[in-house]
Amino acid sequence: MATISAKLVKELRDRTGLGMMECKKALKETDGDIEKAIEEMRKKSGMKAAKKAGRIAAEGLVATKISDDGSFGVLVEVNSETDFAARDENLGIFVDKVIAKSFESKETDVTKLMEGELEVARGELVQKIGENISVRRIVQLNDKVVGQYVHGNKRIGVLVALNGGDVELAKDIAMHIAAVNPQYIQQSDVPEDVIQKEKDIFTAQAAESGKPPAIIEKMIGGRINKFLAEISLLDQPFVKDPDVKIGALAKNAGAEVVAMVRFEVGEGIDKEEVDFAAEVAAQLKA
């Protein structure tokens, strides 16, 4: 058996980014052949990725990329199992690769985008970090002006498309969307079933007041109008200047908001709540 030197282990670590003991073990198994060791580690990374694929990944990062002329933008969400892994620089590097490929290819289908080198890179990252990593969703906007905003913790990202205005206005509106989370651009976009659901709730609440039907009807109408204004972007007070509504802000700049997308890491994913104390206790009893 070949002698596994510290220099050889370091070289394998530098090339793979994996732990010292894992590299040393791989070199022993391949009799010091570094190329074979890398090949075997890549095979194992695929197995490791497959084993972890069923585990819930609801943490992670969002990222955006805008074209130089500000007319095209991409927003992606990549998930990990823990926020600790989300802070790993290797995950950030992988996210950059994902968004760069989507930007270049204009592909938004995750399955198609991940074919080839990106899936290999994901498998290697799973082995390196030790968690399930998944590219969850990708969206692209293309219009006269596209703006973006990513919150400092990289958990909330926004793209907004304008007809008119400029990139700075689009960025301000994107920042507002990140902070306030409007559900629709304007009141006319709100589905009738959403309005009816709120109306039913308000009606039931108002009925308990004991007020005359005519008063109750006015109460319901007022609350519905308030509800619609709260969830519609154009009717919301601008977060940086509450005296101005977003609709007026855009109109004064000769702009129209035509599309918006907001990603928040893990939204809509049923997270697995783990009671670590109970888990340890169960293992001790076994």
Helices and strands as residue ranges (DSSP letters): H 6-16, H 20-29, H 34-52, E 59-66, E 72-80, H 83-86, H 89-105, H 110-113, H 117-129, E 134-142, E 145-150, E 156-163, H 167-180, G 187-189, H 192-207, H 213-231, G 233-235, E 237-238, E 241-245, H 246-252, E 256-264, H 276-285
